[in-house]
Amino acid sequence: MVTGAAQRGRGRWKRAKSRRKLERVAKNQGRNAMARNESVGGDPPDKLLLSALKYWEVERDLIEERLATMRSATAAF
C-alpha cells in the first residue's frame, strides 16, 4: 500500500515537470516565429498586387452571380 502511494505521487511530479518543459518549449517556439515574421514583414504591401487581387475578387463575384442566375433560370424550366 505504501509503495502505491509513493508511485502515484512520483507520477504526478513527472507529469508536472514534463508539462512545464512543454510550456517552455512552446514559448520559445513562439518567440522564434515572431522573430522570423518581423524580418519578412518589413516591406509595405505592393499596391499593384493589392489592386490585382481586388480586381480578381470582383471578377470572381461577378462570375458566381452569373452562374447562380443561370442555375436559377434552368431550375425554373
mmJSON file of the N, C-alpha and C atoms, coordinates in Angstrom:
{"data_MODEL":{"atom_site":{
"group_PDB":["ATOM","ATOM","ATOM","ATOM","ATOM","ATOM","ATOM","ATOM","ATOM","ATOM","ATOM","ATOM","ATOM","ATOM","ATOM","ATOM","ATOM","ATOM","ATOM","ATOM","ATOM","ATOM","ATOM","ATOM","ATOM","ATOM","ATOM","ATOM","ATOM","ATOM","ATOM","ATOM","ATOM","ATOM","ATOM","ATOM","ATOM","ATOM","ATOM","ATOM","ATOM","ATOM","ATOM","ATOM","ATOM","ATOM","ATOM","ATOM","ATOM","ATOM","ATOM","ATOM","ATOM","ATOM","ATOM","ATOM","ATOM","ATOM","ATOM","ATOM","ATOM","ATOM","ATOM","ATOM","ATOM","ATOM","ATOM","ATOM","ATOM","ATOM","ATOM","ATOM","ATOM","ATOM","ATOM","ATOM","ATOM","ATOM","ATOM","ATOM","ATOM","ATOM","ATOM","ATOM","ATOM","ATOM","ATOM","ATOM","ATOM","ATOM","ATOM","ATOM","ATOM","ATOM","ATOM","ATOM","ATOM","ATOM","ATOM","ATOM","ATOM","ATOM","ATOM","ATOM","ATOM","ATOM","ATOM","ATOM","ATOM","ATOM","ATOM","ATOM","ATOM","ATOM","ATOM","ATOM","ATOM","ATOM","ATOM","ATOM","ATOM","ATOM","ATOM","ATOM","ATOM","ATOM","ATOM","ATOM","ATOM","ATOM","ATOM","ATOM","ATOM","ATOM","ATOM","ATOM","ATOM","ATOM","ATOM","ATOM","ATOM","ATOM","ATOM","ATOM","ATOM","ATOM","ATOM","ATOM","ATOM","ATOM","ATOM","ATOM","ATOM","ATOM","ATOM","ATOM","ATOM","ATOM","ATOM","ATOM","ATOM","ATOM","ATOM","ATOM","ATOM","ATOM","ATOM","ATOM","ATOM","ATOM","ATOM","ATOM","ATOM","ATOM","ATOM","ATOM","ATOM","ATOM","ATOM","ATOM","ATOM","ATOM","ATOM","ATOM","ATOM","ATOM","ATOM","ATOM","ATOM","ATOM","ATOM","ATOM","ATOM","ATOM","ATOM","ATOM","ATOM","ATOM","ATOM","ATOM","ATOM","ATOM","ATOM","ATOM","ATOM","ATOM","ATOM","ATOM","ATOM","ATOM","ATOM","ATOM","ATOM","ATOM","ATOM","ATOM","ATOM","ATOM","ATOM","ATOM","ATOM","ATOM","ATOM","ATOM","ATOM","ATOM","ATOM","ATOM","ATOM","ATOM","ATOM"],
"id":[1,2,3,4,5,6,7,8,9,10,11,12,13,14,15,16,17,18,19,20,21,22,23,24,25,26,27,28,29,30,31,32,33,34,35,36,37,38,39,40,41,42,43,44,45,46,47,48,49,50,51,52,53,54,55,56,57,58,59,60,61,62,63,64,65,66,67,68,69,70,71,72,73,74,75,76,77,78,79,80,81,82,83,84,85,86,87,88,89,90,91,92,93,94,95,96,97,98,99,100,101,102,103,104,105,106,107,108,109,110,111,112,113,114,115,116,117,118,119,120,121,122,123,124,125,126,127,128,129,130,131,132,133,134,135,136,137,138,139,140,141,142,143,144,145,146,147,148,149,150,151,152,153,154,155,156,157,158,159,160,161,162,163,164,165,166,167,168,169,170,171,172,173,174,175,176,177,178,179,180,181,182,183,184,185,186,187,188,189,190,191,192,193,194,195,196,197,198,199,200,201,202,203,204,205,206,207,208,209,210,211,212,213,214,215,216,217,218,219,220,221,222,223,224,225,226,227,228,229,230,231],
"type_symbol":["N","C","C","N","C","C","N","C","C","N","C","C","N","C","C","N","C","C","N","C","C","N","C","C","N","C","C","N","C","C","N","C","C","N","C","C","N","C","C","N","C","C","N","C","C","N","C","C","N","C","C","N","C","C","N","C","C","N","C","C","N","C","C","N","C","C","N","C","C","N","C","C","N","C","C","N","C","C","N","C","C","N","C","C","N","C","C","N","C","C","N","C","C","N","C","C","N","C","C","N","C","C","N","C","C","N","C","C","N","C","C","N","C","C","N","C","C","N","C","C","N","C","C","N","C","C","N","C","C","N","C","C","N","C","C","N","C","C","N","C","C","N","C","C","N","C","C","N","C","C","N","C","C","N","C","C","N","C","C","N","C","C","N","C","C","N","C","C","N","C","C","N","C","C","N","C","C","N","C","C","N","C","C","N","C","C","N","C","C","N","C","C","N","C","C","N","C","C","N","C","C","N","C","C","N","C","C","N","C","C","N","C","C","N","C","C","N","C","C","N","C","C","N","C","C","N","C","C","N","C","C"],
"label_atom_id":["N","CA","C","N","CA","C","N","CA","C","N","CA","C","N","CA","C","N","CA","C","N","CA","C","N","CA","C","N","CA","C","N","CA","C","N","CA","C","N","CA","C","N","CA","C","N","CA","C","N","CA","C","N","CA","C","N","CA","C","N","CA","C","N","CA","C","N","CA","C","N","CA","C","N","CA","C","N","CA","C","N","CA","C","N","CA","C","N","CA","C","N","CA","C","N","CA","C","N","CA","C","N","CA","C","N","CA","C","N","CA","C","N","CA","C","N","CA","C","N","CA","C","N","CA","C","N","CA","C","N","CA","C","N","CA","C","N","CA","C","N","CA","C","N","CA","C","N","CA","C","N","CA","C","N","CA","C","N","CA","C","N","CA","C","N","CA","C","N","CA","C","N","CA","C","N","CA","C","N","CA","C","N","CA","C","N","CA","C","N","CA","C","N","CA","C","N","CA","C","N","CA","C","N","CA","C","N","CA","C","N","CA","C","N","CA","C","N","CA","C","N","CA","C","N","CA","C","N","CA","C","N","CA","C","N","CA","C","N","CA","C","N","CA","C","N","CA","C","N","CA","C","N","CA","C","N","CA","C","N","CA","C","N","CA","C","N","CA","C"],
"label_alt_id":[null,null,null,null,null,null,null,null,null,null,null,null,null,null,null,null,null,null,null,null,null,null,null,null,null,null,null,null,null,null,null,null,null,null,null,null,null,null,null,null,null,null,null,null,null,null,null,null,null,null,null,null,null,null,null,null,null,null,null,null,null,null,null,null,null,null,null,null,null,null,null,null,null,null,null,null,null,null,null,null,null,null,null,null,null,null,null,null,null,null,null,null,null,null,null,null,null,null,null,null,null,null,null,null,null,null,null,null,null,null,null,null,null,null,null,null,null,null,null,null,null,null,null,null,null,null,null,null,null,null,null,null,null,null,null,null,null,null,null,null,null,null,null,null,null,null,null,null,null,null,null,null,null,null,null,null,null,null,null,null,null,null,null,null,null,null,null,null,null,null,null,null,null,null,null,null,null,null,null,null,null,null,null,null,null,null,null,null,null,null,null,null,null,null,null,null,null,null,null,null,null,null,null,null,null,null,null,null,null,null,null,null,null,null,null,null,null,null,null,null,null,null,null,null,null,null,null,null,null,null,null],
"label_comp_id":["MET","MET","MET","VAL","VAL","VAL","THR","THR","THR","GLY","GLY","GLY","ALA","ALA","ALA","ALA","ALA","ALA","GLN","GLN","GLN","ARG","ARG","ARG","GLY","GLY","GLY","ARG","ARG","ARG","GLY","GLY","GLY","ARG","ARG","ARG","TRP","TRP","TRP","LYS","LYS","LYS","ARG","ARG","ARG","ALA","ALA","ALA","LYS","LYS","LYS","SER","SER","SER","ARG","ARG","ARG","ARG","ARG","ARG","LYS","LYS","LYS","LEU","LEU","LEU","GLU","GLU","GLU","ARG","ARG","ARG","VAL","VAL","VAL","ALA","ALA","ALA","LYS","LYS","LYS","ASN","ASN","ASN","GLN","GLN","GLN","GLY","GLY","GLY","ARG","ARG","ARG","ASN","ASN","ASN","ALA","ALA","ALA","MET","MET","MET","ALA","ALA","ALA","ARG","ARG","ARG","ASN","ASN","ASN","GLU","GLU","GLU","SER","SER","SER","VAL","VAL","VAL","GLY","GLY","GLY","GLY","GLY","GLY","ASP","ASP","ASP","PRO","PRO","PRO","PRO","PRO","PRO","ASP","ASP","ASP","LYS","LYS","LYS","LEU","LEU","LEU","LEU","LEU","LEU","LEU","LEU","LEU","SER","SER","SER","ALA","ALA","ALA","LEU","LEU","LEU","LYS","LYS","LYS","TYR","TYR","TYR","TRP","TRP","TRP","GLU","GLU","GLU","VAL","VAL","VAL","GLU","GLU","GLU","ARG","ARG","ARG","ASP","ASP","ASP","LEU","LEU","LEU","ILE","ILE","ILE","GLU","GLU","GLU","GLU","GLU","GLU","ARG","ARG","ARG","LEU","LEU","LEU","ALA","ALA","ALA","THR","THR","THR","MET","MET","MET","ARG","ARG","ARG","SER","SER","SER","ALA","ALA","ALA","THR","THR","THR","ALA","ALA","ALA","ALA","ALA","ALA","PHE","PHE","PHE"],
"label_asym_id":["A","A","A","A","A","A","A","A","A","A","A","A","A","A","A","A","A","A","A","A","A","A","A","A","A","A","A","A","A","A","A","A","A","A","A","A","A","A","A","A","A","A","A","A","A","A","A","A","A","A","A","A","A","A","A","A","A","A","A","A","A","A","A","A","A","A","A","A","A","A","A","A","A","A","A","A","A","A","A","A","A","A","A","A","A","A","A","A","A","A","A","A","A","A","A","A","A","A","A","A","A","A","A","A","A","A","A","A","A","A","A","A","A","A","A","A","A","A","A","A","A","A","A","A","A","A","A","A","A","A","A","A","A","A","A","A","A","A","A","A","A","A","A","A","A","A","A","A","A","A","A","A","A","A","A","A","A","A","A","A","A","A","A","A","A","A","A","A","A","A","A","A","A","A","A","A","A","A","A","A","A","A","A","A","A","A","A","A","A","A","A","A","A","A","A","A","A","A","A","A","A","A","A","A","A","A","A","A","A","A","A","A","A","A","A","A","A","A","A","A","A","A","A","A","A","A","A","A","A","A","A"],
"label_entity_id":["1","1","1","1","1","1","1","1","1","1","1","1","1","1","1","1","1","1","1","1","1","1","1","1","1","1","1","1","1","1","1","1","1","1","1","1","1","1","1","1","1","1","1","1","1","1","1","1","1","1","1","1","1","1","1","1","1","1","1","1","1","1","1","1","1","1","1","1","1","1","1","1","1","1","1","1","1","1","1","1","1","1","1","1","1","1","1","1","1","1","1","1","1","1","1","1","1","1","1","1","1","1","1","1","1","1","1","1","1","1","1","1","1","1","1","1","1","1","1","1","1","1","1","1","1","1","1","1","1","1","1","1","1","1","1","1","1","1","1","1","1","1","1","1","1","1","1","1","1","1","1","1","1","1","1","1","1","1","1","1","1","1","1","1","1","1","1","1","1","1","1","1","1","1","1","1","1","1","1","1","1","1","1","1","1","1","1","1","1","1","1","1","1","1","1","1","1","1","1","1","1","1","1","1","1","1","1","1","1","1","1","1","1","1","1","1","1","1","1","1","1","1","1","1","1","1","1","1","1","1","1"],
"label_seq_id":[1,1,1,2,2,2,3,3,3,4,4,4,5,5,5,6,6,6,7,7,7,8,8,8,9,9,9,10,10,10,11,11,11,12,12,12,13,13,13,14,14,14,15,15,15,16,16,16,17,17,17,18,18,18,19,19,19,20,20,20,21,21,21,22,22,22,23,23,23,24,24,24,25,25,25,26,26,26,27,27,27,28,28,28,29,29,29,30,30,30,31,31,31,32,32,32,33,33,33,34,34,34,35,35,35,36,36,36,37,37,37,38,38,38,39,39,39,40,40,40,41,41,41,42,42,42,43,43,43,44,44,44,45,45,45,46,46,46,47,47,47,48,48,48,49,49,49,50,50,50,51,51,51,52,52,52,53,53,53,54,54,54,55,55,55,56,56,56,57,57,57,58,58,58,59,59,59,60,60,60,61,61,61,62,62,62,63,63,63,64,64,64,65,65,65,66,66,66,67,67,67,68,68,68,69,69,69,70,70,70,71,71,71,72,72,72,73,73,73,74,74,74,75,75,75,76,76,76,77,77,77],
"pdbx_PDB_ins_code":[null,null,null,null,null,null,null,null,null,null,null,null,null,null,null,null,null,null,null,null,null,null,null,null,null,null,null,null,null,null,null,null,null,null,null,null,null,null,null,null,null,null,null,null,null,null,null,null,null,null,null,null,null,null,null,null,null,null,null,null,null,null,null,null,null,null,null,null,null,null,null,null,null,null,null,null,null,null,null,null,null,null,null,null,null,null,null,null,null,null,null,null,null,null,null,null,null,null,null,null,null,null,null,null,null,null,null,null,null,null,null,null,null,null,null,null,null,null,null,null,null,null,null,null,null,null,null,null,null,null,null,null,null,null,null,null,null,null,null,null,null,null,null,null,null,null,null,null,null,null,null,null,null,null,null,null,null,null,null,null,null,null,null,null,null,null,null,null,null,null,null,null,null,null,null,null,null,null,null,null,null,null,null,null,null,null,null,null,null,null,null,null,null,null,null,null,null,null,null,null,null,null,null,null,null,null,null,null,null,null,null,null,null,null,null,null,null,null,null,null,null,null,null,null,null,null,null,null,null,null,null],
"Cartn_x":[0.809,0.0,0.849,1.896,2.754,3.45,3.862,4.558,3.63,2.362,1.401,1.223,1.151,1.001,2.244,3.41,4.657,4.742,4.286,4.343,3.396,2.205,1.26,1.829,2.417,2.995,4.137,4.943,6.08,5.585,4.536,3.999,3.451,2.812,2.277,3.416,4.525,5.665,6.267,6.375,6.941,6.067,4.749,3.85,3.967,4.054,4.169,5.458,6.523,7.808,7.763,7.199,7.155,6.218,5.138,4.216,4.931,5.724,6.476,7.466,8.102,9.075,8.385,7.212,6.47,6.049,5.624,5.235,6.431,7.59,8.789,9.164,9.087,9.414,8.44,7.146,6.151,6.4,6.773,7.05,8.243,9.292,10.473,10.157,9.318,8.951,8.166,7.316,6.558,7.481,8.499,9.468,10.205,10.593,11.299,10.416,9.148,8.226,8.032,7.95,7.791,9.024,10.195,11.431,11.478,11.051,11.031,10.018,8.841,7.811,8.235,8.94,9.365,10.362,11.233,12.229,11.588,10.556,9.904,8.931,8.207,7.138,7.586,8.842,9.327,8.868,8.574,8.191,6.699,6.306,4.869,4.265,2.974,2.352,2.434,2.605,2.721,1.346,1.249,-0.035,-0.572,0.305,-0.136,-0.707,-0.054,-0.546,-1.912,-2.068,-3.354,-4.445,-4.104,-5.069,-5.496,-4.533,-4.85,-5.721,-5.425,-6.238,-7.672,-7.849,-9.205,-9.939,-9.236,-9.842,-10.35,-9.505,-9.904,-10.982,-11.013,-12.085,-13.421,-13.438,-14.663,-15.062,-14.086,-14.386,-14.998,-14.431,-14.957,-16.394,-16.669,-18.028,-19.004,-18.582,-19.452,-19.717,-18.692,-18.864,-19.808,-19.647,-20.534,-21.98,-22.179,-23.544,-24.149,-23.354,-23.855,-24.22,-23.364,-23.652,-24.921,-25.096,-26.289,-27.539,-27.443,-28.572,-28.905,-27.883,-28.107,-28.711,-28.246,-28.784,-30.245,-30.554,-31.939,-32.855,-32.342,-33.137,-33.393,-32.394,-32.589,-33.439,-33.417,-34.23,-35.702,-35.997,-37.385,-38.049,-37.267,-37.856,-38.15],
"Cartn_y":[-1.197,0.0,1.256,1.227,2.405,2.67,1.617,1.821,2.375,2.0,2.529,4.02,4.494,5.936,6.677,6.099,6.744,6.829,5.79,5.805,6.845,6.98,7.975,9.38,9.652,10.979,11.254,10.254,10.432,10.667,9.96,10.141,11.542,12.073,13.419,14.424,14.2,15.106,15.076,13.86,13.743,14.458,14.318,14.986,16.499,16.992,18.437,18.945,18.186,18.603,18.601,17.551,17.485,18.556,18.874,19.913,21.265,21.543,22.8,22.862,21.737,21.694,21.963,21.366,21.598,23.059,23.66,25.067,25.944,25.616,26.391,26.27,25.045,24.823,25.587,25.548,26.266,27.77,28.274,29.7,30.094,29.283,29.575,29.518,28.575,28.485,29.714,30.221,31.435,32.624,32.734,33.829,33.707,32.483,32.285,32.624,32.262,32.562,34.068,34.778,36.224,36.87,36.377,36.933,36.737,35.577,35.335,36.248,36.436,37.273,38.728,39.204,40.588,40.859,39.914,40.138,40.115,39.335,39.222,40.37,40.788,41.76,43.206,43.488,44.856,45.68,45.063,45.798,46.097,47.276,47.567,46.724,46.466,45.647,46.352,45.574,46.094,46.57,47.826,48.39,47.717,47.366,46.695,45.314,44.61,43.294,43.398,44.362,44.545,44.908,45.736,46.121,44.903,44.071,42.873,41.91,41.765,40.872,41.368,42.668,43.229,43.012,43.211,43.022,41.594,40.622,39.235,38.814,39.458,39.178,39.634,40.816,41.336,40.454,40.059,39.18,37.869,37.28,36.017,36.189,37.306,37.557,37.687,38.382,38.523,37.169,36.36,35.027,34.184,34.238,33.475,33.949,35.249,35.773,35.286,35.305,34.832,33.352,32.561,31.128,30.892,31.648,31.498,31.867,32.916,33.323,32.236,31.673,30.613,29.372,29.024,27.851,28.062,29.259,29.511,29.551,30.028,30.062,28.645,27.779,26.398,25.589,25.947,25.235,25.588,26.762,27.191,26.43,25.924,25.199,23.806],
"Cartn_z":[0.0,0.0,0.0,0.753,0.855,-0.476,-1.161,-2.425,-3.494,-3.459,-4.441,-4.294,-3.072,-2.847,-3.299,-3.077,-3.484,-5.003,-5.664,-7.127,-7.706,-7.124,-7.639,-7.502,-6.356,-6.133,-7.091,-7.332,-8.237,-9.673,-10.079,-11.427,-11.63,-10.599,-10.67,-10.835,-10.112,-10.192,-11.588,-12.162,-13.511,-14.527,-14.4,-15.332,-15.225,-14.003,-13.814,-14.423,-14.246,-14.792,-16.319,-16.912,-18.367,-18.922,-18.202,-18.651,-18.68,-17.637,-17.596,-18.745,-19.035,-20.122,-21.461,-21.674,-22.91,-23.043,-21.927,-21.974,-22.341,-21.787,-22.065,-23.542,-24.093,-25.491,-26.385,-26.064,-26.86,-26.809,-25.648,-25.505,-26.367,-26.376,-27.182,-28.676,-29.078,-30.488,-30.918,-30.042,-30.352,-30.545,-29.732,-29.892,-31.203,-31.577,-32.84,-34.028,-33.965,-35.058,-35.203,-34.077,-34.134,-34.734,-34.415,-34.963,-36.477,-36.958,-38.405,-39.08,-38.499,-39.097,-39.173,-38.172,-38.168,-39.285,-39.569,-40.609,-41.998,-42.205,-43.502,-43.734,-42.696,-42.86,-42.883,-43.16,-43.143,-44.329,-45.47,-46.675,-46.662,-47.148,-47.259,-48.379,-48.329,-49.379,-50.73,-51.758,-53.121,-53.598,-54.012,-54.432,-55.679,-56.601,-57.826,-57.505,-56.601,-56.201,-55.535,-54.633,-53.963,-54.974,-55.937,-56.962,-57.784,-58.159,-58.942,-58.139,-56.846,-56.016,-55.917,-55.757,-55.688,-57.006,-58.129,-59.447,-59.602,-59.278,-59.45,-58.46,-57.311,-56.358,-56.927,-57.542,-58.157,-59.335,-60.154,-61.286,-60.819,-59.765,-59.246,-58.765,-58.078,-57.602,-58.767,-59.819,-60.991,-61.649,-61.758,-62.358,-61.513,-60.189,-59.303,-59.429,-59.57,-59.74,-61.039,-62.122,-63.422,-63.358,-62.708,-62.581,-61.757,-60.69,-59.867,-60.659,-61.48,-62.316,-63.324,-63.94,-64.938,-64.272,-63.093,-62.405,-62.012,-61.539,-61.156,-62.382,-63.52,-64.749,-65.258,-65.179,-65.644,-64.664,-63.393,-62.406,-62.568,-63.105,-63.291,-64.428,-65.364,-66.502,-66.197],
"occupancy":[1.0,1.0,1.0,1.0,1.0,1.0,1.0,1.0,1.0,1.0,1.0,1.0,1.0,1.0,1.0,1.0,1.0,1.0,1.0,1.0,1.0,1.0,1.0,1.0,1.0,1.0,1.0,1.0,1.0,1.0,1.0,1.0,1.0,1.0,1.0,1.0,1.0,1.0,1.0,1.0,1.0,1.0,1.0,1.0,1.0,1.0,1.0,1.0,1.0,1.0,1.0,1.0,1.0,1.0,1.0,1.0,1.0,1.0,1.0,1.0,1.0,1.0,1.0,1.0,1.0,1.0,1.0,1.0,1.0,1.0,1.0,1.0,1.0,1.0,1.0,1.0,1.0,1.0,1.0,1.0,1.0,1.0,1.0,1.0,1.0,1.0,1.0,1.0,1.0,1.0,1.0,1.0,1.0,1.0,1.0,1.0,1.0,1.0,1.0,1.0,1.0,1.0,1.0,1.0,1.0,1.0,1.0,1.0,1.0,1.0,1.0,1.0,1.0,1.0,1.0,1.0,1.0,1.0,1.0,1.0,1.0,1.0,1.0,1.0,1.0,1.0,1.0,1.0,1.0,1.0,1.0,1.0,1.0,1.0,1.0,1.0,1.0,1.0,1.0,1.0,1.0,1.0,1.0,1.0,1.0,1.0,1.0,1.0,1.0,1.0,1.0,1.0,1.0,1.0,1.0,1.0,1.0,1.0,1.0,1.0,1.0,1.0,1.0,1.0,1.0,1.0,1.0,1.0,1.0,1.0,1.0,1.0,1.0,1.0,1.0,1.0,1.0,1.0,1.0,1.0,1.0,1.0,1.0,1.0,1.0,1.0,1.0,1.0,1.0,1.0,1.0,1.0,1.0,1.0,1.0,1.0,1.0,1.0,1.0,1.0,1.0,1.0,1.0,1.0,1.0,1.0,1.0,1.0,1.0,1.0,1.0,1.0,1.0,1.0,1.0,1.0,1.0,1.0,1.0,1.0,1.0,1.0,1.0,1.0,1.0,1.0,1.0,1.0,1.0,1.0,1.0],
"B_iso_or_equiv":[0.0,0.0,0.0,0.0,0.0,0.0,0.0,0.0,0.0,0.0,0.0,0.0,0.0,0.0,0.0,0.0,0.0,0.0,0.0,0.0,0.0,0.0,0.0,0.0,0.0,0.0,0.0,0.0,0.0,0.0,0.0,0.0,0.0,0.0,0.0,0.0,0.0,0.0,0.0,0.0,0.0,0.0,0.0,0.0,0.0,0.0,0.0,0.0,0.0,0.0,0.0,0.0,0.0,0.0,0.0,0.0,0.0,0.0,0.0,0.0,0.0,0.0,0.0,0.0,0.0,0.0,0.0,0.0,0.0,0.0,0.0,0.0,0.0,0.0,0.0,0.0,0.0,0.0,0.0,0.0,0.0,0.0,0.0,0.0,0.0,0.0,0.0,0.0,0.0,0.0,0.0,0.0,0.0,0.0,0.0,0.0,0.0,0.0,0.0,0.0,0.0,0.0,0.0,0.0,0.0,0.0,0.0,0.0,0.0,0.0,0.0,0.0,0.0,0.0,0.0,0.0,0.0,0.0,0.0,0.0,0.0,0.0,0.0,0.0,0.0,0.0,0.0,0.0,0.0,0.0,0.0,0.0,0.0,0.0,0.0,0.0,0.0,0.0,0.0,0.0,0.0,0.0,0.0,0.0,0.0,0.0,0.0,0.0,0.0,0.0,0.0,0.0,0.0,0.0,0.0,0.0,0.0,0.0,0.0,0.0,0.0,0.0,0.0,0.0,0.0,0.0,0.0,0.0,0.0,0.0,0.0,0.0,0.0,0.0,0.0,0.0,0.0,0.0,0.0,0.0,0.0,0.0,0.0,0.0,0.0,0.0,0.0,0.0,0.0,0.0,0.0,0.0,0.0,0.0,0.0,0.0,0.0,0.0,0.0,0.0,0.0,0.0,0.0,0.0,0.0,0.0,0.0,0.0,0.0,0.0,0.0,0.0,0.0,0.0,0.0,0.0,0.0,0.0,0.0,0.0,0.0,0.0,0.0,0.0,0.0,0.0,0.0,0.0,0.0,0.0,0.0],
"pdbx_formal_charge":[null,null,null,null,null,null,null,null,null,null,null,null,null,null,null,null,null,null,null,null,null,null,null,null,null,null,null,null,null,null,null,null,null,null,null,null,null,null,null,null,null,null,null,null,null,null,null,null,null,null,null,null,null,null,null,null,null,null,null,null,null,null,null,null,null,null,null,null,null,null,null,null,null,null,null,null,null,null,null,null,null,null,null,null,null,null,null,null,null,null,null,null,null,null,null,null,null,null,null,null,null,null,null,null,null,null,null,null,null,null,null,null,null,null,null,null,null,null,null,null,null,null,null,null,null,null,null,null,null,null,null,null,null,null,null,null,null,null,null,null,null,null,null,null,null,null,null,null,null,null,null,null,null,null,null,null,null,null,null,null,null,null,null,null,null,null,null,null,null,null,null,null,null,null,null,null,null,null,null,null,null,null,null,null,null,null,null,null,null,null,null,null,null,null,null,null,null,null,null,null,null,null,null,null,null,null,null,null,null,null,null,null,null,null,null,null,null,null,null,null,null,null,null,null,null,null,null,null,null,null,null],
"auth_seq_id":[1,1,1,2,2,2,3,3,3,4,4,4,5,5,5,6,6,6,7,7,7,8,8,8,9,9,9,10,10,10,11,11,11,12,12,12,13,13,13,14,14,14,15,15,15,16,16,16,17,17,17,18,18,18,19,19,19,20,20,20,21,21,21,22,22,22,23,23,23,24,24,24,25,25,25,26,26,26,27,27,27,28,28,28,29,29,29,30,30,30,31,31,31,32,32,32,33,33,33,34,34,34,35,35,35,36,36,36,37,37,37,38,38,38,39,39,39,40,40,40,41,41,41,42,42,42,43,43,43,44,44,44,45,45,45,46,46,46,47,47,47,48,48,48,49,49,49,50,50,50,51,51,51,52,52,52,53,53,53,54,54,54,55,55,55,56,56,56,57,57,57,58,58,58,59,59,59,60,60,60,61,61,61,62,62,62,63,63,63,64,64,64,65,65,65,66,66,66,67,67,67,68,68,68,69,69,69,70,70,70,71,71,71,72,72,72,73,73,73,74,74,74,75,75,75,76,76,76,77,77,77],
"auth_comp_id":["MET","MET","MET","VAL","VAL","VAL","THR","THR","THR","GLY","GLY","GLY","ALA","ALA","ALA","ALA","ALA","ALA","GLN","GLN","GLN","ARG","ARG","ARG","GLY","GLY","GLY","ARG","ARG","ARG","GLY","GLY","GLY","ARG","ARG","ARG","TRP","TRP","TRP","LYS","LYS","LYS","ARG","ARG","ARG","ALA","ALA","ALA","LYS","LYS","LYS","SER","SER","SER","ARG","ARG","ARG","ARG","ARG","ARG","LYS","LYS","LYS","LEU","LEU","LEU","GLU","GLU","GLU","ARG","ARG","ARG","VAL","VAL","VAL","ALA","ALA","ALA","LYS","LYS","LYS","ASN","ASN","ASN","GLN","GLN","GLN","GLY","GLY","GLY","ARG","ARG","ARG","ASN","ASN","ASN","ALA","ALA","ALA","MET","MET","MET","ALA","ALA","ALA","ARG","ARG","ARG","ASN","ASN","ASN","GLU","GLU","GLU","SER","SER","SER","VAL","VAL","VAL","GLY","GLY","GLY","GLY","GLY","GLY","ASP","ASP","ASP","PRO","PRO","PRO","PRO","PRO","PRO","ASP","ASP","ASP","LYS","LYS","LYS","LEU","LEU","LEU","LEU","LEU","LEU","LEU","LEU","LEU","SER","SER","SER","ALA","ALA","ALA","LEU","LEU","LEU","LYS","LYS","LYS","TYR","TYR","TYR","TRP","TRP","TRP","GLU","GLU","GLU","VAL","VAL","VAL","GLU","GLU","GLU","ARG","ARG","ARG","ASP","ASP","ASP","LEU","LEU","LEU","ILE","ILE","ILE","GLU","GLU","GLU","GLU","GLU","GLU","ARG","ARG","ARG","LEU","LEU","LEU","ALA","ALA","ALA","THR","THR","THR","MET","MET","MET","ARG","ARG","ARG","SER","SER","SER","ALA","ALA","ALA","THR","THR","THR","ALA","ALA","ALA","ALA","ALA","ALA","PHE","PHE","PHE"],
"auth_asym_id":["A","A","A","A","A","A","A","A","A","A","A","A","A","A","A","A","A","A","A","A","A","A","A","A","A","A","A","A","A","A","A","A","A","A","A","A","A","A","A","A","A","A","A","A","A","A","A","A","A","A","A","A","A","A","A","A","A","A","A","A","A","A","A","A","A","A","A","A","A","A","A","A","A","A","A","A","A","A","A","A","A","A","A","A","A","A","A","A","A","A","A","A","A","A","A","A","A","A","A","A","A","A","A","A","A","A","A","A","A","A","A","A","A","A","A","A","A","A","A","A","A","A","A","A","A","A","A","A","A","A","A","A","A","A","A","A","A","A","A","A","A","A","A","A","A","A","A","A","A","A","A","A","A","A","A","A","A","A","A","A","A","A","A","A","A","A","A","A","A","A","A","A","A","A","A","A","A","A","A","A","A","A","A","A","A","A","A","A","A","A","A","A","A","A","A","A","A","A","A","A","A","A","A","A","A","A","A","A","A","A","A","A","A","A","A","A","A","A","A","A","A","A","A","A","A","A","A","A","A","A","A"],
"auth_atom_id":["N","CA","C","N","CA","C","N","CA","C","N","CA","C","N","CA","C","N","CA","C","N","CA","C","N","CA","C","N","CA","C","N","CA","C","N","CA","C","N","CA","C","N","CA","C","N","CA","C","N","CA","C","N","CA","C","N","CA","C","N","CA","C","N","CA","C","N","CA","C","N","CA","C","N","CA","C","N","CA","C","N","CA","C","N","CA","C","N","CA","C","N","CA","C","N","CA","C","N","CA","C","N","CA","C","N","CA","C","N","CA","C","N","CA","C","N","CA","C","N","CA","C","N","CA","C","N","CA","C","N","CA","C","N","CA","C","N","CA","C","N","CA","C","N","CA","C","N","CA","C","N","CA","C","N","CA","C","N","CA","C","N","CA","C","N","CA","C","N","CA","C","N","CA","C","N","CA","C","N","CA","C","N","CA","C","N","CA","C","N","CA","C","N","CA","C","N","CA","C","N","CA","C","N","CA","C","N","CA","C","N","CA","C","N","CA","C","N","CA","C","N","CA","C","N","CA","C","N","CA","C","N","CA","C","N","CA","C","N","CA","C","N","CA","C","N","CA","C","N","CA","C","N","CA","C","N","CA","C","N","CA","C","N","CA","C","N","CA","C"],
"pdbx_PDB_model_num":[1,1,1,1,1,1,1,1,1,1,1,1,1,1,1,1,1,1,1,1,1,1,1,1,1,1,1,1,1,1,1,1,1,1,1,1,1,1,1,1,1,1,1,1,1,1,1,1,1,1,1,1,1,1,1,1,1,1,1,1,1,1,1,1,1,1,1,1,1,1,1,1,1,1,1,1,1,1,1,1,1,1,1,1,1,1,1,1,1,1,1,1,1,1,1,1,1,1,1,1,1,1,1,1,1,1,1,1,1,1,1,1,1,1,1,1,1,1,1,1,1,1,1,1,1,1,1,1,1,1,1,1,1,1,1,1,1,1,1,1,1,1,1,1,1,1,1,1,1,1,1,1,1,1,1,1,1,1,1,1,1,1,1,1,1,1,1,1,1,1,1,1,1,1,1,1,1,1,1,1,1,1,1,1,1,1,1,1,1,1,1,1,1,1,1,1,1,1,1,1,1,1,1,1,1,1,1,1,1,1,1,1,1,1,1,1,1,1,1,1,1,1,1,1,1,1,1,1,1,1,1]
}}}
